[in-house]
Structure formats: C-alpha cells, structure tokens
C-alpha cells in the first residue's frame, strides 16, 4: 500500500513540475563533455524542462513578487519546499542546488510517455538511497538519473536529444531561469491522428458558426478569416522542427524568449526566407506619451493584402468591391518598406494615432490608397452602417496637400442595439460626426494621423526632430531589426476604456474617472518582438514590473467598485 501511495505521489508531483514550467511559458546543450546532463536523454525525448540553480531562481521569483506586492515574496520562498516532492526526494538528500535540474519526457513505442529526471548530486549514492522505492535510479558521475517503475531507464546510443538541441536553440534553452525544449516534429509524428481529428473539429466548428449566428448577422467574412488563421497555424505545426523557450524573472519584470526552428525547405521556411527583417528608424521618431507603438517590416505587403481581402469579403454585396481585385494585384508591384505607428486613448478625440509607410511609393501608392478608401464608401453589415467620406487635397501643410477621410458608423437595425448603449459609446468615443483620418503623401513615405489637423502637424515636427528618448530606451530591450515590434501600456489603455465606459449613460458599471486618475499609473510598456532568421523565427515578450503593478491597482479599483454597486452603495 505504501508503494502504491508513493507511486501516486510521484506521478502527482511529476506532472505538477511539468505543468508549472509550461504555465510559466518557460521554454545548450551545455558543453559537449561526456558528463553533460543532456547526453543522458535519448533521441526519443520529446520535451525537456530545465530549472536553473533552483535556489537562485526562487530568490529571483520572490524579488519579482516583492516588487509587485512587498512581503508576498516570502510565500514563494515557502513554496520552494515543494521542490523536493516534485523530484521524489522530499528532504532533498544529496541534491546539488548550484546546478540546473532537468526533467524530460521520453516517448515509448509500446507504452505511455515516461518522465525522466536528471538531477545533479553532491552525494549521488545518498541521493539514490533516498529516492522513492518506486524509482528505477542510477548514479552517473555527479548526476542521478531515474524514472518511475515499471519503466526502465532508456538506453542512450549514438542518437541523443542534442542532435536537435544545439546551436542557437541550445543558447536560448540554457539562458533561462526556467526553460523548455520541445521536439515538435517528434510529437506531431507520434500524435498525427489526434492532430488530424483536431483539424476536423476546428473546421466543423467554423462551419457551424454561421448556423449559430443571430438573425440578419453575417459571420461569413469572420469565418473565412478564422479559417485562414487555422490553416496557417496547422501549417506551422506541420513545418516546425523544434522549439526552445526561456523565461527570466527578477525585480525589474519577467521576460520570455522563444526560438522556433522549422524544417528546411518547408513552406514556412520559404516564407521566412522571403520576409527578412529590416530596421525601423522612424519608430524612434514617434510622439511621446502614446499608449501603444508598433512597427512592421519585411511583410508589409502581405499584411496589407490580407487586410484588403478581408475588406473585400465585407463588401461582397457592394459592386465597388470588385475594384479591390486590382488593388490586391497592384500591391504586389509596389515596394512598401516598413510601417510604424502609435495610438493614444483619451482626450477630446478618444482615439488618436499615427501611421507611417516607408518605401519606394510615389504616385502609384497614392492612387492605390485612394482607391482602397473609396471602394468602401458605404455599406451595411450586421445591422450597422458605415459611411466613408473621402476629400482629396482638402487641407494644406506647407507645400504638401492632405487628404481627409471621415468614417461614421451608425446603428440602422434597432434590434442590434435595443438599449442604445452601443450608439452612446460610439458617439462618446468618435463624436457625432465620426472619426477623421488625415493622410499626407510624399515620394518615400505616407504619413497618416487619426484626430485633428494639429495631430498631423505635430507628427511631421516629430519626424524632423530628435529621437523619442523614452521609446528608444525601451526598444533597446527588444531584438532589432525585427519583422514586428509592439509596445503597449495595457493598464492605461484599460484605464481610459473604463473611464469612458463607466461614464456612458446606460452602462451598469459607473466609475468616477477621477478615481482612475488618482491611481497615478505611470507609463510603462509590455514589449513584444518577432524576427525571422535563417530557418527559424525568434520572439521576445517582456513585461516590466510597473505594468503588473498598474494592472493590479486598476483591477482592485474595478473589483471594489463592482462590489459596492452590487451592495447598493
């Protein structure tokens, strides 16, 4: 009975350890020495988790938690006691805390996957003696390798996991406080049938979505878009070889880095080769104090083509949608370089922003953009009517003329907005006359702004001025050049949304805007970057501690407000 309970305990903590790593998003080989811990993992290993110097990693995690909420870091320290349970050595007898710990999942041809532990030891024999009786364990130099009975330790021949876990994938893997390596190709091969079943379920779900749509609501354009996204997602899964993810944590925040290697010659590999990353110098010129910034390079034409195709589907009953066929064709001929932009919420114009295209544009791109704007002049969909009014060369700034595009949305089917809340929100956000976009066309760039004419003038002045120092400093923490870069002050974006929603007539949640203003949420930015590299793609995701602090402040205020209103205060 004792052995049975211990076996259950082993399985429970094994999968707790694995779940912890995956939940944290943590995804090297260390040297090529004979006692490298990775040499103990056979080629059939599908997944490896690496916990770097457990005591130090726990201390760094505690520092992060303390920075968010002073005093709570000690709770993390207390959780460290569970590490011994996770590796089936509750008292951590003979365990070395100064080196990384490894847990892998080895696939078996005639049985379920086998969790395999490779743990460093100061006293290997004592470690083996202390391990649960349900373990098949063996001391190998300064390491203890073990699996749960009745499984046997796998034989490691010439083919090892390091056949894939090498080069840049290994560097990323060994760089994290908590890391994960996944042999995606091996998993997709092993679980081919379940993946095919999942494809069928996704397709069936999308096909049934239209049947579940309310009366007079057309989901077809959205269904087509989701179908394409699902198609590309499964294609990436099919083309992927292996993935390394590293998580690092500390008092300044938390960071994730992903490195995905694709199969040479695959469709994804060819796409990556055709879309190299480029520098985006104008990104550093964007205005200060925005809530979000973004930059796109190497794939701007593809992105615009996808957007135009979606617009065309929305206009399927509009004869002018046929004009977009020529727009899609011409997009392949125009050499668009980078696209950078920013956005801000709040103020007299609730949404304002900037978008700048670079490249060998000339009059062809101007004609293309104007055709795109006029094609969607007026249409109705799902009870909403959108009207686009385009005025060419309507304003002047110096020697440059400016186009003005006014977009107005209104509810034409009362059943879509029976309470009038949607109408109130739209008028509060965009004004009764709609939202205006201004575009200035030059030979090598197009500058567009959402908001007033002053927004355009300020943007042009910023482009001729010095770099945005705050933005430049933040961008230095992300890879460059990159295919996509995004910075978002999530807490303040939601703060502005709650301010306008909470003060809109008809919304149950009523919030005094000054309550949110008094939180004094200083600007900070979640950062994300994606980069194409030879036969691979790299992503980095960075969350500063200030952003977490602000989100908790805002969440607390919203929660308390809801509780008070429910109680009638």
Order of alpha helices (4+ residues) and beta strands (2+ residues): alpha-beta-alpha-alpha-alpha-beta-beta-alpha-beta-beta-alpha-beta-alpha-alpha-alpha-beta-beta-alpha-beta-alpha-alpha-beta-beta-alpha-beta-beta-beta-alpha-beta-beta-alpha-alpha-beta-alpha-alpha-beta-beta-alpha
